[in-house]
Amino acid sequence: MKKNIIFTLIGFLILITTEVYGKARFMGLEETVAVSDLIAIIEVTHTETVGQPFSEKLPKKGYWNYSQKNTFLIKEIIKDSPIVLPKIEEGHILWAEKSFICAHATYKPGKYITFLEHIEANEWITLNHQFGALPIDSDNNVPAFDWYLSEKEKGKTISLKEVRKRISQATLDGIDTQCKAHIPPKLLYNAWKKNSNYQKLWFHVHEPPANNWPEGLSSFVRGFIKDSNINQEAFTKIISEGGEYNLSGYWQEGCLIIRSLQDENANN
């Protein structure tokens, strides 16, 4: 009986700590740009710890819980997405220090280049852990974070001008693409957004075309469907049931705009 209890407890501990202690996956610059809802220069004006790290009582935003709540102003938009129309200088909330011990972003008052995902209203989270929050120093330089840069740049700083240039080079634009897409059923990230002209759809890419699928992207990406091309009932059915689809779209200013989704089983 005691052995059964011990094994049960061990299994429970493994289950609850996988989320907290799992190995981090870092994205390259191309992928970080492609999945960001907003890339901007921001000024963090206030930081607040809202609870103990890894506590289940922390606010949950998307998949993770967060222990740091930051107020910030958008000073300059470098890239946004069709689903988001952020307003300059208005107060926004940025959640940080997620319950993931391997890697997470943290903030203190000051200026940053940030790669953000929109959660709701004026609330955001940082993408790509600490590499999505690049502090800007008084000389307008940012740390040369290893993940984005070459061996010779490690441990150095690079200019804000150079960072802008690299983001621009990594921003996909004017590329038509077709692929086979697998949409997982009831994926947490997929949900109908009210009062939006576009809907965000995450999916896995099967058999990406060799000539027109951008380099540097993983097989899990997201695109945007214009509301005029799909209604709430149809969209809800797709994300609820999931399935295999033929996707046609194009890249515009760093965002994949989906023209059409055709169910592979529709004619079977």
Order of alpha helices (4+ residues) and beta strands (2+ residues): alpha-alpha-beta-beta-beta-beta-beta-beta-beta-beta-beta-alpha-beta-beta-beta-alpha-beta-beta
